[in-house]
Amino acid sequence: MSIDAQYPQATAALSISVLNAGFLGWAECAEANFAEAYELGQSAIRLDPRYPNAHHALGLVCMWTQRVDRGIAAFEEAIRLNPSFAAEPDGPLPDPGVLLSLA
């Protein structure tokens, strides 16, 4: 990102990486990581609102931070932009609201 701060693919991927570091206990302060991951996810969407991975990244962050309504909206937008985001190798995924309620 130091080469191109306007790169939504890198921003979305970094959002997921920062989220995982907090979730897996690799960060000193998980809450700070979750806040940064949320900001990165929103930034990726601002950079390219048509990039489904950006919405998916924000949906993942919201899933782990109990932002259920925002997470559902992000997952639904990712699916709207690219229906392959609804695919699951062993069958269809449950409704995003069901997934978020389990988190």
N, C-alpha and C positions, 0 to 999 in steps of 0.2 A: 504494500500500500504506500510505501514511501516513494515508489516510482510513479504511481498514479492513484491519487486519493479519490478519484471519481470512478473507480472500478467496482461496480456492484457485486460482481462475482466474488472478488476477494473480501469485500465487506461482509457479505452474507456468510462466507466460509469462516471468517474470523469470529463472527457472532456465535456460530455453533461451537467453535473451538473454545472461546472464552466461557460459554455456558458450560461445556463439558468439564473444563478445568475447575469451575466452581462446584459443579454437581459431584464430581469424582473426588473432591477433597484435595486437589492439587494446588489450590489457591489459598493464600493466607486468610482472605475474607470472602467467603462464598457470596455473600450479599452484594459486595462490590462488583464481583464478576457478573452476577445476574443483572445488575443495573447497567453495567457496560455492555453486556450482550444484548439487552433490550434496546439500548441506544444505537448499537451497531445494526441491529435488525431494522429499526426504523430508518436509519440512514441508508441502508441498502435499498429499501423501498423508495425512498426519495430520489435516489440516484437513477433507478429504473423501475417504475411501478409495473412494468410489463414483465419483469423477471420473476418467474414463479419461485425460484429458490430463495429469493429475498423474503417472500411471504411465508414460505415454509420455515425458514430460519426463525422468523419472528414468532411463528406459531409454536415452534419447539420451545423457545424462551418462555412464551406465555404459559405453555403447558407446565413447566417446572416452577413457575412463579405465581401460579394460581390466578392468572388473568384470563379466566375462562372465556368470557365473551369476546375479548380481543383475539384470543388464540383461535377460537372457532372461525371468526371472520378471516383471519390470516390463512388458515388451512383451506377454507372454502375458496378464497381468492386464488391460492396456489393451484387448486384443482380446476377452477374456472379457466385459468390461463394455460394450464397443461393438464388435461384429464389423466395423464399417466401418474400424477401424484396421488390418485385414488386407488391405483393398482397395488395389489399385494400378491406375492408369488403363490400363496396358498388359497387365494380367494379375496373377496372384497374386504376392505378395512371397515371396522365399525364406524358409526357416525362420529365425527370429530368431537361432538359434545360428550359422547360416552367416554372417549379416550381421555379427555380433559378432566372429566369428573373422577376418573380413577387415579389421576396424578396426585 
